[in-house]
């Protein structure tokens, strides 16, 4: 085969010969496509277009990242990172991915943060901030020259908060009107979550009580002695006890006297 492998260039001819000799019953699905658009004849991969100027090095060396594609960065990515960093719980809201194709700025008027055909979310804040910074080239509306990213972010957030507050008030009023006409609403997700948490806590408390009782029983079974402080002392007023103590005192020799009886001590 040598240094280069030319088999991919001859794959269409090989498949045609196999079909003509009835080695295969049907041609592959890619047979017509390969015949219309054959593979490239060049075996050298061309260098991609470099979008960033890099200083040339004096020493000639083979570049290690010659075929690495350039990193694609959009301004909206920085705005999204800032917004969702300040509002992480916005990521927990349900979202339909198909509602945004990346070309909303061409069809929507982002002079307002709320749009009639889409919910207000973090992407609305990003698009509103982009409108405040760059205007709308389609309609010829130019942005304010004194507008900064921080000011645009604050204004977009303020409009976002006001819209969310208005939506919450509308939902609360609608619920009160429905309850006034006899509607019944079940438990909220917060109430259901608190009940489940209380149930798990009660189960854990019962388990902890049983474990504490078993631990005390094991410690009591391991200890077989009697505590000196709790041991019951005999009553010294008992006459039999006094007689026994007196007999014991007479049998013990006083200091300086030799004991009587017993075996002789060997030298």
HUZI-V695259 format. One record per pair of residues at least 4 apart in sequence whose ideal C-beta (glycine too) atoms are under 8 Angstrom apart, sorted by the first residue. I is the first residue (numbers start at 1). GAP is how many residues later the second one is. Records with the same first field share a line. If there is no record, write none. Layout:
I->GAP / GAP
//
This chain:
1->4
4->39
6->4
7->4
8->31
9->29 / 30 / 32
10->4
11->4 / 23 / 28
12->4 / 19 / 22 / 23 / 26
13->4
14->4
15->4 / 9 / 12 / 13 / 16 / 19
16->4 / 11 / 15
17->4
18->5 / 6
19->4 / 5 / 7 / 8 / 12
27->4 / 5
29->4
30->4
31->4
32->4
33->4
34->4 / 5
42->4
45->22
47->19 / 20
48->19 / 21 / 22
50->4 / 20
51->19
52->18
57->4
62->4
73->4
75->4 / 55
76->4 / 50 / 54
77->4
78->4
79->4 / 46 / 47 / 50 / 51 / 70 / 74
80->4 / 42 / 43 / 46
81->4
82->4 / 71
83->4 / 7 / 39 / 42 / 43 / 70 / 74
84->4 / 6 / 7 / 38
87->35
89->4
90->31 / 32
91->31
93->28
95->4 / 26
99->19
100->4 / 18 / 23
103->4
104->4 / 6 / 14 / 23
105->5 / 22 / 25 / 26 / 31 / 33
106->32
108->7 / 19
109->6 / 27
110->17 / 18 / 20 / 21 / 26
111->20 / 25 / 30
112->16 / 47
113->7 / 11 / 12 / 15 / 43 / 46 / 47 / 50
114->6 / 10 / 49
115->5 / 9
118->6
119->5
120->4 / 40 / 43 / 44 / 47
121->4
122->4
123->4
124->4 / 36
125->4 / 31 / 32 / 35
126->4
127->4
128->4 / 27 / 28 / 31 / 32
129->4 / 20 / 23 / 24 / 27
130->4
131->4 / 5 / 12
132->11 / 12 / 15 / 19 / 20 / 23 / 24
133->10 / 14 / 16 / 19
134->9
135->6 / 7 / 8
136->4 / 5
143->4
147->4 / 5
148->4
149->4
150->4
151->4
152->4
153->4
154->4
155->4
156->4
157->4
158->4
159->4
160->4
161->4
162->4
163->4
164->4
165->4
166->4
167->4
168->4
169->4
170->4
171->4
172->4
173->4
174->4
175->4 / 10
176->4
177->4
178->5 / 7
179->4 / 5 / 6
187->4 / 5 / 8
188->4
189->4
190->4
191->4
192->4
193->4
194->4
195->4
196->4
197->4
198->4
199->4
200->4
201->4
202->4
203->4
204->4
205->4
206->4
207->4
208->4
209->4
210->4
211->4
212->4
213->4
214->4
215->4
216->4
217->4
218->4
219->4
226->4 / 5
227->4
234->4 / 7
235->6
236->5 / 6
238->4
239->4
240->4
241->4
242->4
243->4
244->4
245->4
246->4
247->4
248->4
253->4 / 5 / 6 / 7
//
